[in-house]
Amino acid sequence: MEVNDALIDKLATLARLEFEPEEKERLKQDLQKMIAFVEQLQQLDTTGEEPVLQMSNNTDVLREDELKNTLDRDAALKNAPLADDQFFKVPKVISR
């Protein structure tokens, strides 16, 4: 596949990007390297290999919930800049 200015311009238009001439040249070289790498991968013999979406068979590996020591309410509120007996107080950020 040939990477030329027309292809870079088309991709830039589709992505709604603008490139300077020196950026286009660098992009052409980078894109050509990527295409060459993919072409090299296509030469690999993958017969007998099943397609995979992930490199691991593990899905949704979760840990068990554990009870741990936490701060009690008084200790948590002690260093708050503004608090009442039970809650942190913060400035209002939503107006009605």
C-alpha positions as CSV (number, residue, x, y, z in Angstrom):
1,M,0.0,0.0,0.0
2,E,1.4,3.4,-1.0
3,V,1.1,6.2,1.5
4,N,1.0,9.5,-0.3
5,D,-0.1,13.1,0.3
6,A,-3.6,12.3,-1.0
7,L,-4.1,9.5,1.6
8,I,-2.8,11.8,4.4
9,D,-5.1,14.6,3.2
10,K,-8.1,12.2,3.1
11,L,-7.3,10.8,6.6
12,A,-6.9,14.4,7.9
13,T,-10.2,15.4,6.5
14,L,-12.0,12.4,8.0
15,A,-10.4,13.1,11.4
16,R,-11.0,16.8,11.0
17,L,-7.3,17.6,11.5
18,E,-4.9,20.0,9.8
19,F,-1.2,19.3,9.4
20,E,1.7,21.4,8.4
21,P,3.8,20.1,5.4
22,E,6.6,18.8,7.7
23,E,4.0,17.1,9.9
24,K,2.5,15.4,6.8
25,E,5.9,14.1,5.8
26,R,6.5,12.6,9.2
27,L,3.0,11.1,9.3
28,K,3.6,9.5,5.9
29,Q,6.8,7.9,7.2
30,D,5.1,6.7,10.4
31,L,2.1,5.3,8.6
32,Q,4.3,3.5,6.1
33,K,6.2,1.9,9.0
34,M,2.9,0.8,10.6
35,I,1.7,-0.7,7.3
36,A,5.0,-2.5,6.8
37,F,4.7,-4.0,10.3
38,V,1.2,-5.2,9.6
39,E,2.3,-6.7,6.3
40,Q,5.0,-8.5,8.2
41,L,2.5,-9.9,10.7
42,Q,0.3,-11.2,7.8
43,Q,3.2,-13.5,6.7
44,L,2.9,-15.4,10.0
45,D,1.4,-18.9,9.8
46,T,-1.6,-18.9,12.1
47,T,-3.2,-22.1,11.0
48,G,-4.6,-24.0,14.0
49,E,-4.7,-20.9,16.1
50,E,-8.1,-19.7,17.3
51,P,-8.8,-16.0,17.2
52,V,-8.8,-14.2,20.6
53,L,-10.1,-10.9,21.8
54,Q,-8.0,-11.0,25.0
55,M,-4.6,-12.3,25.9
56,S,-6.0,-13.9,29.0
57,N,-8.8,-16.3,29.8
58,N,-9.5,-14.5,33.1
59,T,-12.7,-12.5,33.0
60,D,-14.1,-10.4,35.8
61,V,-11.5,-11.4,38.3
62,L,-12.8,-9.9,41.6
63,R,-11.4,-10.0,45.1
64,E,-13.3,-10.9,48.2
65,D,-14.5,-8.0,50.3
66,E,-12.5,-7.6,53.5
67,L,-13.4,-5.6,56.5
68,K,-10.5,-3.2,57.4
69,N,-10.0,-0.6,60.1
70,T,-11.3,2.7,58.9
71,L,-11.5,6.2,60.4
72,D,-14.3,6.9,62.7
73,R,-16.5,9.9,61.9
74,D,-14.9,12.2,64.5
75,A,-11.4,11.5,63.2
76,A,-12.5,12.0,59.6
77,L,-14.2,15.3,60.3
78,K,-11.4,16.6,62.6
79,N,-9.3,18.0,59.8
80,A,-12.1,19.2,57.5
81,P,-12.1,22.9,56.8
82,L,-15.8,23.0,57.3
83,A,-18.0,20.4,58.9
84,D,-21.0,19.9,61.2
85,D,-21.6,17.0,63.6
86,Q,-22.1,14.4,60.8
87,F,-21.0,15.7,57.4
88,F,-18.3,17.5,55.5
89,K,-19.6,20.9,54.3
90,V,-18.6,22.1,50.8
91,P,-19.4,25.2,48.8
92,K,-22.6,25.1,46.7
93,V,-21.7,24.4,43.1
94,I,-25.1,23.9,41.5
95,S,-27.5,26.8,41.3
96,R,-31.2,26.5,40.8
